[in-house]
Amino acid sequence: MFGLFKKKDPKKLTREELIAQAKENAAAAREQIGDETLDKIAEMMAKKENSEFSRLKAEIESLDSGKVADNLKIMIEEEK
């Protein structure tokens, strides 16, 4: 499947050969999958990256973990 599971050639490939092989594999994958499907996948990935959940998750990850833990403890205590 796209050359991913081929046995490795014992000889070392040059950089140019590797690039050419990667381009061939990408072209074969694009042909097999189809441009329409690739466009749909790209659109879905973009929506996921731009979603409110992703934005909030990134914001929380950037915060100090001690402050996040303290705020979660406070929220849990308030619900009791």
TALINRA-V946952 format. One record per helix or strand. SS is the DSSP state (H for helix, E for strand). FROM is the first residue (numbers start at 1). LEN is the number of residues. If there is no record, write none. Layout:
BEGIN
SS;FROM;LEN
SS;FROM;LEN
END
This chain:
BEGIN
H;15;19
H;35;15
H;52;11
H;65;15
END
